[in-house]
Amino acid sequence: MRIDTERLLLRPHEVGDFEALRAMLADPVVTRHIATARPSDEDVWNRLLRYIGHWHAFGFGIFAVVVRDTGQCIGGAGFADFRRGIDDAFQASPEAAWVFARQAHGRGIASEAARAMHAWFDAQPFGGRSVCIIDPDNAPSLRLAAKLGYVETGEVRHHDAPTRAFERLRTI
């Protein structure tokens, strides 16, 4: 599975993506809205294996986002079953997620990758409704979700903190 955009290659994660993922998740600017503490190498490794395993278990997953010109992995974007325990309606659909290294911020990379992953998702037989959660203070992700057609469904609690839940229906 591979998606090419003007500047990016989206592909399933590989074991070799560990260092890029670890560096990205060690940056507090990147993780300020998604984690309360810097993840250990074990946590990053488990996340990477979860990303790889999603493709085998569900036929969808989080794509590694690679800059085509440089081959640098600068983020992840895709769909997952994170089993967050939010509620049955939320968990009934794949959850969209995206996270990008600081050098990708403000360059339209997240938008380019997210549009591509949603176009791919919409074309799949299992495509249709997707959901996501976003920290209320994460203005860039809130703007991106709106551009992608996500509509807020209400406030939920995740890791004992308030967050906003959204849903999006297939657009094709």
C-alpha positions as CSV (number, residue, x, y, z in Angstrom):
1,M,0.0,0.0,0.0
2,R,1.4,3.3,-1.1
3,I,0.1,6.8,-1.7
4,D,2.1,9.4,-3.6
5,T,1.3,13.1,-3.4
6,E,3.1,16.0,-4.9
7,R,5.7,16.1,-2.1
8,L,5.0,13.0,0.0
9,L,5.0,9.2,0.0
10,L,2.6,7.6,2.5
11,R,3.4,3.9,3.2
12,P,2.9,1.5,6.1
13,H,5.5,1.9,8.8
14,E,8.5,-0.3,8.9
15,V,10.9,-1.3,11.7
16,G,13.4,1.0,10.3
17,D,11.2,4.0,11.1
18,F,12.0,3.6,14.8
19,E,14.6,6.4,15.0
20,A,12.5,8.9,13.2
21,L,9.5,8.1,15.3
22,R,11.5,8.3,18.5
23,A,13.0,11.7,17.6
24,M,9.6,13.1,16.7
25,L,7.9,11.8,19.9
26,A,10.8,13.2,22.0
27,D,10.0,16.7,20.9
28,P,7.7,18.4,23.4
29,V,6.4,20.8,20.7
30,V,5.1,17.7,18.8
31,T,3.6,15.9,21.8
32,R,2.2,18.8,23.9
33,H,-1.3,17.9,22.9
34,I,-1.1,14.1,22.7
35,A,1.1,13.0,25.6
36,T,1.9,14.1,29.2
37,A,5.4,12.6,29.3
38,R,8.2,11.8,26.9
39,P,7.7,8.2,25.8
40,S,10.4,5.7,26.6
41,D,12.1,3.7,23.9
42,E,9.8,0.8,24.9
43,D,6.7,3.0,24.4
44,V,7.9,4.2,21.0
45,W,8.8,0.6,20.0
46,N,5.3,-0.6,21.1
47,R,3.7,2.2,19.2
48,L,5.7,1.3,16.0
49,L,4.7,-2.3,16.3
50,R,1.0,-1.3,16.8
51,Y,1.2,0.8,13.6
52,I,2.7,-2.1,11.7
53,G,0.2,-4.6,13.1
54,H,-2.8,-2.5,12.2
55,W,-2.2,-3.2,8.5
56,H,-2.2,-6.9,9.0
57,A,-5.1,-7.0,11.4
58,F,-7.5,-4.5,9.8
59,G,-6.4,-3.7,6.3
60,F,-5.8,-0.1,7.4
61,G,-3.4,1.7,9.7
62,I,-1.1,4.7,10.2
63,F,1.0,5.6,7.2
64,A,4.6,6.7,7.6
65,V,4.7,10.1,5.9
66,V,8.0,10.4,4.0
67,V,9.3,13.5,2.1
68,R,9.8,12.1,-1.4
69,D,12.8,14.3,-2.3
70,T,14.8,13.4,0.8
71,G,13.4,10.1,2.0
72,Q,13.0,11.6,5.5
73,C,10.1,10.2,7.6
74,I,8.5,13.3,9.1
75,G,5.3,12.0,10.6
76,G,2.4,9.6,10.6
77,A,-1.2,9.8,9.4
78,G,-3.9,7.3,9.0
79,F,-6.6,5.3,10.7
80,A,-6.5,2.9,13.6
81,D,-8.5,1.0,16.2
82,F,-7.0,2.4,19.3
83,R,-9.6,0.9,21.7
84,R,-9.7,4.1,23.7
85,G,-12.8,3.1,25.7
86,I,-14.6,6.3,24.9
87,D,-18.0,4.9,23.9
88,D,-19.5,2.3,21.6
89,A,-20.5,4.8,18.9
90,F,-17.0,6.3,18.8
91,Q,-15.3,2.9,18.7
92,A,-17.6,1.6,15.9
93,S,-15.5,3.4,13.3
94,P,-11.8,3.7,12.4
95,E,-10.1,6.6,14.2
96,A,-8.2,9.1,12.1
97,A,-4.9,10.3,13.6
98,W,-2.0,12.5,12.5
99,V,1.2,13.6,14.1
100,F,4.2,15.4,12.4
101,A,7.7,16.4,13.3
102,R,8.3,20.0,14.0
103,Q,10.0,20.6,10.6
104,A,6.7,19.8,8.9
105,H,4.7,22.3,10.9
106,G,3.4,25.3,9.0
107,R,4.3,23.9,5.5
108,G,1.0,22.3,4.5
109,I,2.4,18.8,4.9
110,A,-0.3,17.7,7.4
111,S,-3.0,18.9,5.1
112,E,-1.5,17.2,2.1
113,A,-1.0,13.9,3.9
114,A,-4.4,14.0,5.6
115,R,-6.3,14.7,2.4
116,A,-4.5,11.8,0.7
117,M,-5.2,9.4,3.5
118,H,-8.9,10.3,3.6
119,A,-9.2,10.0,-0.2
120,W,-7.7,6.5,0.1
121,F,-10.0,5.7,3.0
122,D,-13.1,6.9,1.2
123,A,-12.3,4.6,-1.7
124,Q,-12.1,1.5,0.5
125,P,-15.0,-0.9,1.0
126,F,-14.7,-0.3,4.7
127,G,-14.5,3.4,4.2
128,G,-17.4,5.5,5.4
129,R,-17.5,7.0,8.8
130,S,-14.4,7.9,10.7
131,V,-13.8,9.6,14.0
132,C,-11.1,11.5,15.8
133,I,-10.3,13.1,19.1
134,I,-8.5,16.4,19.4
135,D,-7.2,18.3,22.4
136,P,-9.3,21.5,22.7
137,D,-6.1,23.6,22.7
138,N,-4.7,22.1,19.5
139,A,-5.8,24.8,17.1
140,P,-3.9,23.4,14.1
141,S,-5.5,20.0,14.3
142,L,-8.9,21.5,14.9
143,R,-8.5,23.6,11.7
144,L,-7.3,20.5,9.8
145,A,-10.2,18.4,11.0
146,A,-12.7,21.1,9.9
147,K,-11.0,21.2,6.4
148,L,-11.4,17.4,6.1
149,G,-15.1,17.6,6.9
150,Y,-15.1,16.5,10.6
151,V,-18.0,17.6,12.7
152,E,-17.8,17.8,16.4
153,T,-20.0,15.3,18.3
154,G,-19.2,16.5,21.8
155,E,-16.7,16.5,24.6
156,V,-15.4,13.2,25.9
157,R,-12.7,12.2,28.5
158,H,-9.5,10.6,27.4
159,H,-6.8,9.8,30.0
160,D,-9.0,11.7,32.5
161,A,-8.8,14.9,30.5
162,P,-11.4,16.7,28.4
163,T,-11.1,16.3,24.7
164,R,-13.3,16.9,21.7
165,A,-14.7,14.1,19.6
166,F,-15.5,14.4,15.9
167,E,-16.9,12.3,13.1
168,R,-16.7,12.4,9.3
169,L,-18.7,10.6,6.7
170,R,-17.5,9.4,3.3
171,T,-17.4,12.2,0.8
172,I,-17.5,10.2,-2.5
